[in-house]
């Protein structure tokens, strides 16, 4: 994971402006807080009047309860207004982040794991709202602090001045405890993100864990991750162990000054006992007001850190979908062949493809084969224009692909892979995913029949409305691939990409899928990747890729006579067929 780039406060303020925060609610909440604090500041004065009287005065007592009820009511209303800002802020910021995540180039996803990107949209926006809400509290605390000092100074200038030196102590203690609290809290959050990422990755793959008998190993790894979380929590607890007495010492010192020096002033006749009691109530408020600054600074720094992480997403350039030419125009104005010209490509610092030059003829079947890790799937990613080459270019005929509308280009490519991607939802939703039109049941039945999927779909009680489960977990591998083929049929794309589409299937599923693919490939430009040479022998063109370079191009017959690597792969295929061994 890359280190978060350090910024100033610009990203925070830009995000606050972009998010269109509900300032009217914050302002109303602040007005309510000011009003509540105004009533609260009057309570110690009324209390001192109560203690100063020798007889029960109903009017003064009633005044106290009116002030208290008014203060509490206004504080509750303000708290409610702040409470409802959180979902609004979360929604507004998520509305900003989500389109950026969807439209980010694929290269951006290499730099940040998806689980971390999830926290950018689910957790980090909350820090922004907390910071603005805490700003209200700081402004209110400042108002209360000034008001308290004015009233206290009117009661006793000497006792008020005696309390002033404690304020720097409060600030120093708050800064020190806040620093270490924030530092250890960051460790807790970092460990927690590792913990959730570990569980989020392992639990969906529990079948894999059990299949390979790795329960004990994963238990040990889980215990290590949990231990890391424990160590982070322990450090935070140790900081709290020392921080709490320091914070409590503030209150002890304040009480000591008020009671000791206040008693002295009472003995001198310069203050009344009732005034000392009022002072005591004010200094409690003073303590809470000053410590609020420390909490606000911690919250503000958390919001700044969150905004920096969000800025990495917001600063990324969106993929430009609309270009100079439509796909239909490109087909009419060119041969429709797909050409890779001097293409080289790297993931970060890892070079995958080097100087590829070949043409995929329109309406023909082109097979791409070669040892694993040679870059075949990366070629598919370039053909789909999920990535742009570092060097060279992809063309349609003689027209550069970057001039053709990106959304139309991708929509013109139907993709069926070994690990067929399905979304949570129904079979109907998965077959029609990517279409911008309503699909009648008759059309669904037709494409499902073409894909050899209708029979198993009709066996489900809910038919096309059957839930496929998380990642299609309720369907078998063969069923998922037939759903993908049905999706390709309904898209009716002119270009078909098959990535190991018949691998790892039982004999019946493989037979059904091969028959469905033969129908799907008819009158389409087909590009297939396969490790099984019997699938590609009849291709119009075979491209052999080895270590990111073109090793040979030709038909099965031509390569069998002239290409050593292809001859080697053919020999391995023969051994596989004879001994049922994997090819490569």
Residue pairs with C-beta under 8 A, 6 or more apart in sequence:
1 112
1 113
1 116
2 111
2 112
4 305
4 308
4 309
4 312
5 308
5 312
6 308
7 308
7 311
9 304
11 304
11 307
11 308
11 310
11 311
12 128
12 131
12 303
12 304
12 307
12 308
14 307
14 311
15 93
15 96
15 128
15 307
15 310
15 311
15 314
16 128
16 132
18 96
18 314
19 89
19 92
19 93
19 96
19 125
19 128
20 92
21 85
21 88
21 89
21 92
21 128
21 129
21 132
22 85
22 88
22 89
25 81
25 82
25 84
25 85
25 88
26 81
26 82
26 85
26 132
26 133
26 136
28 78
28 81
29 78
29 79
29 81
29 82
29 85
29 133
29 136
30 78
30 136
30 139
30 140
32 74
32 75
32 77
32 78
32 81
33 74
33 75
33 78
33 136
33 137
33 139
33 140
34 140
34 143
35 70
35 74
36 70
36 71
36 72
36 74
36 75
36 78
37 71
37 140
37 143
37 144
37 147
38 147
39 67
39 68
39 70
39 71
39 74
40 67
40 71
40 144
40 285
41 144
41 147
41 148
41 151
41 285
42 67
43 64
43 67
43 68
43 71
43 281
44 151
44 277
44 278
44 279
44 281
44 282
45 151
45 278
46 60
46 63
46 64
46 67
47 64
47 274
47 277
47 278
47 281
48 272
48 274
48 275
48 277
48 278
49 57
49 60
49 274
50 57
50 60
50 61
50 64
50 274
51 273
51 274
51 277
52 272
52 274
53 60
78 136
82 133
82 136
85 129
85 132
85 133
86 126
86 129
86 133
89 125
89 126
89 128
89 129
89 132
90 125
90 126
90 129
93 125
93 128
93 310
94 121
94 125
96 314
97 120
97 121
97 125
97 310
97 313
97 314
98 121
100 313
100 314
100 316
100 318
101 117
101 120
101 121
101 313
103 318
103 319
104 313
104 316
104 318
104 319
105 316
105 317
105 319
105 387
106 381
106 386
106 387
107 387
108 313
108 316
109 117
110 347
110 348
112 312
113 197
115 193
115 196
115 197
115 200
115 201
116 193
116 197
117 313
119 193
120 309
120 310
120 313
123 306
124 306
124 307
124 309
124 310
125 306
125 310
127 299
127 302
127 303
127 305
127 306
127 307
128 303
128 306
128 307
130 299
130 302
130 303
131 296
131 299
131 300
131 302
131 303
134 292
134 295
134 296
134 299
134 300
135 296
137 292
137 295
137 296
138 292
138 293
138 296
141 288
141 289
141 290
141 292
141 293
142 289
144 285
144 289
145 286
145 289
145 290
148 282
148 285
148 286
148 289
149 160
149 286
151 282
152 159
152 160
152 163
152 279
152 282
152 283
153 160
155 271
155 275
155 278
155 279
156 262
156 265
156 270
156 271
156 275
156 279
158 261
158 265
158 270
159 257
159 258
159 261
159 262
159 265
159 271
159 279
162 257
162 261
163 254
163 257
163 258
163 283
163 286
166 250
166 253
166 254
166 257
167 290
169 250
169 253
170 250
170 287
170 290
170 291
171 290
171 293
171 294
173 246
173 247
173 249
173 250
174 247
174 290
174 291
174 293
174 294
175 294
175 297
176 246
177 239
177 243
177 246
177 247
177 294
178 294
178 295
178 297
178 298
180 239
180 243
181 236
181 239
181 240
181 243
181 298
182 298
182 301
182 302
184 232
184 235
184 236
184 238
184 239
185 236
187 232
187 235
187 236
188 229
188 232
188 233
188 235
188 236
190 232
191 228
191 229
191 231
191 232
191 233
192 229
192 232
194 225
194 228
194 229
195 225
195 226
195 228
195 229
198 221
198 222
198 225
199 222
202 209
202 218
202 222
204 470
204 471
209 215
209 218
247 291
250 287
250 291
251 284
251 287
254 283
254 284
254 286
254 287
255 280
255 283
258 276
258 279
258 280
258 283
259 276
259 280
262 271
262 275
262 276
262 279
262 280
263 276
265 271
265 276
266 272
266 273
266 276
319 406
320 406
321 405
321 406
321 407
322 405
322 406
322 407
323 402
323 403
323 404
323 405
323 406
324 403
324 404
325 333
325 399
325 403
325 404
325 405
326 404
326 405
326 408
327 404
327 405
327 408
327 409
327 411
327 412
328 408
330 336
330 396
330 397
330 399
330 403
330 404
331 396
331 494
333 397
333 399
334 396
334 397
334 398
334 399
335 362
335 397
335 398
336 362
336 363
336 396
336 397
336 494
336 525
337 359
337 360
337 361
337 362
337 396
337 397
338 359
338 360
338 362
338 383
338 394
338 395
338 396
338 495
338 525
338 527
339 358
339 359
339 360
339 394
339 395
339 396
339 397
340 356
340 357
340 358
340 359
340 379
340 382
340 383
340 392
340 394
341 357
341 392
341 393
341 394
341 395
342 355
342 356
342 357
342 391
342 392
342 393
343 353
343 355
343 356
343 357
343 382
343 389
343 391
343 392
343 393
343 394
344 351
344 353
344 354
344 355
344 356
344 389
344 390
344 391
344 392
345 351
345 352
345 353
345 375
345 378
345 382
345 387
345 389
345 390
345 391
346 352
346 390
347 378
351 548
352 375
352 378
352 548
353 375
353 378
353 379
353 382
353 389
353 548
353 549
354 548
354 549
355 391
355 392
355 549
356 379
356 392
356 549
356 550
357 550
358 543
358 550
358 553
360 366
360 383
360 525
360 527
360 541
361 525
361 540
361 541
362 525
363 523
363 524
363 525
364 525
364 526
364 540
364 541
365 521
365 526
365 528
365 538
365 539
365 540
365 541
366 525
366 526
366 527
366 528
366 539
366 540
366 541
366 542
366 543
367 527
367 528
367 529
367 530
367 535
367 536
367 539
367 541
367 542
367 543
368 376
368 379
368 527
368 528
368 529
368 542
368 543
368 545
369 376
369 529
369 530
369 531
369 533
369 536
369 542
369 543
369 544
369 545
369 566
369 569
370 376
370 544
370 545
370 546
370 551
370 565
370 569
371 546
371 547
371 584
372 531
372 584
374 545
374 546
374 547
374 548
375 545
375 547
375 548
376 529
376 545
377 499
377 529
378 387
379 545
380 415
380 497
380 499
380 527
380 529
381 387
382 388
382 389
382 394
383 394
383 413
383 497
383 527
384 410
384 413
384 415
384 497
385 394
385 401
385 406
385 409
385 410
388 402
393 400
393 401
393 402
394 400
394 401
395 401
396 404
401 409
411 434
411 491
411 493
412 493
412 494
412 495
413 493
413 495
413 496
413 497
414 487
414 488
414 491
414 493
414 495
414 496
414 497
414 520
414 524
415 484
415 488
415 497
415 499
416 481
416 484
416 485
416 488
416 496
416 497
416 498
416 499
416 501
416 517
416 520
417 484
417 498
417 499
417 500
417 501
418 481
418 499
418 500
418 501
418 503
418 504
420 472
420 477
420 480
420 481
420 483
420 484
421 471
421 484
422 430
422 468
422 471
422 472
422 475
422 480
422 483
422 484
423 429
423 430
423 433
423 468
424 467
424 468
424 469
424 470
424 471
425 467
425 468
426 462
426 464
426 465
426 466
426 467
426 468
427 457
427 460
427 463
427 464
427 465
427 466
427 468
427 483
428 439
428 444
428 464
428 465
430 468
430 472
430 483
430 487
431 439
431 444
431 447
431 448
431 464
431 483
431 486
431 487
431 490
432 439
432 444
432 487
432 490
433 487
434 487
434 491
435 490
435 491
439 490
441 464
443 490
444 464
444 490
445 454
447 486
447 489
447 490
448 454
448 457
448 464
448 486
450 485
450 486
450 489
450 516
450 519
450 520
451 482
451 483
451 485
451 486
451 488
451 489
451 516
451 520
452 482
452 485
452 512
452 513
452 515
452 516
453 479
453 482
453 483
453 485
453 486
453 516
456 479
456 482
457 463
457 464
457 466
460 466
466 474
467 474
468 474
468 475
468 480
468 483
469 475
472 480
472 483
475 483
476 509
477 504
477 505
477 509
478 505
478 506
478 508
478 509
478 510
478 512
478 513
479 509
481 501
481 502
481 505
481 509
481 513
482 509
482 512
482 513
482 516
485 501
485 513
485 516
485 517
485 520
488 496
488 520
489 520
493 524
494 524
494 525
495 524
495 525
495 526
495 527
496 520
496 521
496 524
496 525
496 526
496 527
497 527
497 528
498 517
498 526
498 527
498 528
498 529
498 530
499 528
499 529
500 529
500 530
500 531
501 513
501 517
501 528
502 510
502 513
502 514
502 517
502 530
502 532
502 535
503 530
503 531
503 532
505 513
528 535
528 536
528 539
530 536
531 583
531 584
532 573
532 583
533 569
533 570
533 573
533 583
534 573
534 577
536 542
536 556
537 556
538 556
539 555
539 556
540 555
541 553
541 554
541 555
542 553
542 554
542 555
542 556
542 559
542 566
543 550
543 552
543 553
544 550
544 551
544 552
544 553
544 559
544 563
544 565
544 566
544 569
545 551
546 565
551 563
551 565
551 566
552 559
552 562
552 563
552 565
552 566
554 562
554 563
559 566
559 567
560 566
560 567
560 570
569 583
569 584
572 583
572 584
573 583
575 581
576 582
576 583
